[in-house]
Amino acid sequence: MQFFRPEWFQASWFVLIVFVLFLWAGRRKKKYLNNFAQPETLAHLTPLHSPTKERLKKGLILCTLATLVLTLTQPQWGDIKKEIRRKGVEIIFLVDTSLSMLAEDTRPNRIEKARLVMKSFIRLLKGDRVGIVAFAGSGFVQSPLTLDYDAFLLFANSLRVGYIPDAGTSLSEAIRTAVKSFPETKKKHQAVILLSDGEHQAGDLVSAIESAKENHVRIYAIGVGTRDGAPIPLRSEDGKVAGYKKDRMGQIVITKLNESLLQKIAEETGGLYLPATGGGQEIGWIRDHMENLEKKEFKQRLVVEREDHFQTFLGGAIFLLFFEMLLGEVKRKRGKLVEA
């Protein structure tokens, strides 16, 4: 046996308090009656009162309360086998981990903002398979498609700028890697959520977008950064800013959000482009738009659960309560009331 809500055992203190109150009230009653008259006189004045039944009624009340406490703890025993079928869509989070994602025009910085967006999005999902592809100069499957959201969050927390050794930013390679990460079902239940500042330095982006369209993969782009841009801080080992990234001419590089490119990618694949906001409204809008996608039935899973038996204890408590209500405090003998 196990208890689903064991914290309710703390209510046992209430049963103990009622027991103490019964003892205290019984002693005070006995004291007042002894002051009122002698025991022989009291027996003559109350010939029908049964002290035994009075104690029994109090015991039934205590048993009722104790049984209700057990009901609240939800006792469980025995196994129930359930077959769970899940329907949903397949979502790949395509996360930019290039050096520009260290810019701090979005607090705390772009890569951390992308991570926060992913975590917020996960809270809205029910039954959808999710995965992560990180990219810079090339793409890498950080987390394959899974229904285990806890495992997904572990992979999301491990994302770092510089994780991909290839320098630069190639959106084309990233999109191709994301498309290849889906099973080859050619069904309209697959989507990519691109989290990037939109920088693209190499690769044939047009053919990558065509590949996504041919495979019925929608791309939803969330722009991380600002149009004004910001420099890219370079930090020392102790985390302090040691300087900023410079170009070959010695000028500080200002990385800006390329909204037009992200919007083009989203529109051509049937998705949406939205900038990342502090309130996260874009997450809900994209999730609502995804409702148009076909749902896929994922692999059935057999789950073994404990069977609830709180109903047994609840029924017992109700029976004890009714029994206490029907039980009088009058002495009976051979079916007749005892006369004084």
Secondary structure, 3 states (H helix, E strand, C coil): CEECCHHHHHHHHHHHHHHHHHHHHHHHHHHHHHHHCCHHHHHHHCCCECHHHHHHHHHHHHHHHHHHHHHHCCEEEEEEEEEECCEECEEEEEEECCHHHHCCCCCCCHHHHHHHHHHHHHCCCCCCEEEEEEECCCEEEEEEEECCHHHHHHHHHCCCCCCCCCCCCCHHHHHHHHHHCCCCCCCCCEEEEEEECCCCCCCCHHHHHHHHHHCCEEEEEEECCCCCCEECEEECCCCCEEEECECCCCCECEECCCHHHHHHHHHHCCCCEEECCCCCHHHHHHHHHHCCCCCEECCCEEEEEEEECHHHHHHHHHHHHHHHHHCCCECEECCEECCC
